[in-house]
Amino acid sequence: MQANTPAEPVDVRVRRRLRELRTERGLTLQQVAERANIDISTLSRLEAGKRRLALDHLPALAAALGVTADELLASSAPRDPRVRGQPIIRDGMTMWPLTQRGPAGGLHAFKMNLSAARRRPPDPLPVHEGYDWMYVLDGTLRLLLGEDDLRIGPGEAVEFSTWTPHWFGALDGPVELLAILGPQGERLHLHE
C-alpha cells in the first residue's frame, strides 16, 4: 500500500508527516520536543507508533514544525525527486547541489569544479565541526590537512574530521569532484 492512499489510517499518516516535516526542516527530535513543550521520549514514541497520538498533541506539534494542524493531518503530495539546485560559485569553486534539503542527517552531496586558479590556501586554515568526504573524478586535488600536503588523484576518495585545519584546491589544473558535506562544512564552503 502506498503511503498516500486514502486507506492510510490517520494516526499512521500523522506519524509519517511528523517525521517528514521534521527531517525536511533539518530539526532534531530534541528541537521539536522543546518547541512543542513535550518530552523528547514522548515525541520519539509518537513518531515510532509506540504511543497513541492524542488530539491535544496536534496544535503544539504543528506549531513546532511551522505548519497548521490541517497540514499535519493532510496527506503529503508526492514530491518530484529531481534535484534542481542552482550552482553556487565562490572562491574558485562551482558547486552543484545533488541532494534536496531534507533527511540524511544534515549531510548534502555536491558536484564541485575547482578552477585551476584555486591554488592559494588561506592563513590560517579553517577548522569547524563535522566531517568532509570527497571523491576526485578528474584532475589532481591538493588537500592540506593539518601538517600534511596531499595529492588526491582521479578515483581516490578522502574523508576527514574538519576539526583538523584543512583546505582543498587545484594542483595542476581544474579539478572535478563529488563531496558530501555536513551542515558546518556546507556553511563554511558555501556561505562564508
N, C-alpha and C positions, 0 to 999 in steps of 0.2 A: 504494500500500500504506500502511495506517495505521501510525503509529509503534509501536503497542502490539500488533500482530498477533503470533501465535506464531511466524511465519516470520521475524521480525526476528532477524538474527544477533546473538549475544551481544556481540561487540565493538562493533557499532553501537549496541546498547541501552545498554551501559555508557558509551560516549562521550556519548550523549544524556543519560543520567542524570547524568553528571558536570556537564555544562553546566546542566541543570535545577536540580540541588541547589545548585550554586554560586550561580546567579543568584537562586534563591528565598531564599537566606540573605544575599544582598547582598554576597557575597565577591568579591574580585578574583582574577585568576589568581595574582598575586603572593602574596596571603594564603594561598590553598590550597596553593600550591607550598611556601611556608615551613612551614606546618603539617604537610605530608606529607613534608617534608625531601627534595624533589626540585627539580630545576632548573625555572624558570618556562617555559623554551622546551620542555622535555620535556612539561610539562602542556599547553601550548598545542598541541603537535603531537599529543598523545593525544586531546584534545578534537576536533581538526580531522580526525582519522583519518590523519594523516601519519606516525604512529609506531604500531607494533604494541603493543597492550596486553599487558603481562606480568602473570602471576598475582601476582608479588611486589609489584606496584604497588597491588593492591586493598586490603590491610589499611590501608596508610598513607593512601590517598586516602579510604577510608571514614571513618577516624578524623578526618581533617582536615575532613570535611563533617559530622561528628557523626552518622553512621549506621553500621549494621553492614555487613559485606561482602555479606550476603544482600540487604539493602535496596538496595545499589548495583547488584547484579546483577538485581534484580527489575524487572519492567515497572512503570511508574508508572500509577496508577489515573487514569482521566480526571477532570480537575478540573472542578468546577462553575464556569463562567465568571462567574457573578454576583458582584458586589461587595456584601458585606453589612456593611460597617463601621458602627459606631455613631457618631453625631455627636459631635463634640468641641466643648465650649463653653468659651470662655476669652476674657477681656478684651474683651467686647462682640462676639465673633465666634462663629458657629456654623459648624463645618466638617464636611462630609460627605466621606469618602474616596471617590474614584471609581476608584481602582486598588488592586490587591492588592499585598501585599508580594511582590517578585519582580524580574523583569527591568526594563528601561527605564533602566538606568544609575543606579538610585537615585532617579530622578525619580518623583514621585507627584502625581496630579491631585486637586483638591478643588473641590467647590462650596462657596462661602462666602456667608454672610449677615452683613453688618456692621450692628450695631444703630445707630440714629440717635444713641445716646449715645456711640458710639466717636468722639470728636471731639478728645480731648486727647493730643497726641504725648508720648512720654517724653523726658526730657532726661538724658543725651544720646541722640540717635537711634542705634538699634542698627546694627552692622556685623558681617558674617560672611561666610565663604567661600560662593561659589556665585552662582546667578542665580535670579531670580524672574520668572515670566511670569503676566500677569493679563489677563482679558477681562471687561469690565463688561457684565452682562446688563441690569441695571436700577439706577437711582439714579445719583448722582454720587460717584465715588471721589475722595478727596483723597489725593494721593501727595506726600509730602515726600521729595525725592531730592537729597541734598546741599543746595545753596543754592536749589534750585527748589521751588516750591509749585505743583503741577499739579492741574488738574481733569480727570478722565477720565470721559467720559460713556458711555452705552449704545452698544455696537457698537465701542468703542475698545479697543485692546489695548496693553499696555506690556510691555517686557522690560528688565531692567536688572541690572547687576552689584550684588550685595549687599555688595561691598566699599565701595560708596558708602553713607554714612549714609542710612537710609531709614525710613519709617513710612507706613502707609496707614490711612485711616479714612473715616467718612461725612462728607459735606459738608452736604447739605440734608435728609437723611432716610436711611432704610435703604438699603443697597447690596447687590445680589446680583451675584456674580462667579464666574468659574472661574479657578483658579490652578494652576499647575504649579510645584512647589517641589522643590528638591534636598534632600538629607538634612539639610544645615545649616540651611536655612530652615525646614524642617519641624520640626526640633528647637527652633528659636527660637520660632516662632509657636505651636507646639502644646504644648510641654513645659516651657518655662522660665517 
